[in-house]
Amino acid sequence: EVQLVESGGGLVQAGESLRLSCAASESTLDDYAIGWVRQAPGKEREGVSCISHIDGATVYSDDVKGRFSISIDNAKKMVYLQMNNVKPEDTAVYHCAAGAPEYYSGTTELRQCTYDYWGQGTQVTVSA
């Protein structure tokens, strides 16, 4: 059974840093790509980043590229999202999710991930 439990959210000021954590159940990190998806009030879910279990390739949304970084600690079965230089528009509930990676046709470049399993989410609020 796939289980994902997020932690690390909170209230921070713009320009500060925050690290989100996701504890994954046994074999999840071996079998699925893992990513972070956020949803702000009144907005649709937005993929933030994901990492492929096949080759470790990563992808980021344009909004967070250069500021956020996804990583995995396989020994601890943990996935992290390091958020630097946060902005008020980063305010959202952040979900850890597991699913399948999608690559650009004929390449090893990760295009996006699609998800089948979701955690409950952790709230991130960034004040101006």
Salt bridges, closest charged atoms under 4 A:
GLU26 OE2 - LYS77 NZ 3.74
GLU46 OE1 - ARG38 NE 2.79
ASP62 OD1 - LYS65 NZ 3.24
ASP63 OD2 - ARG38 NH2 3.98
ASP90 OD1 - ARG38 NH1 2.92
ASP90 OD2 - ARG67 NH1 2.78
GLU102 OE1 - ARG111 NH1 3.10
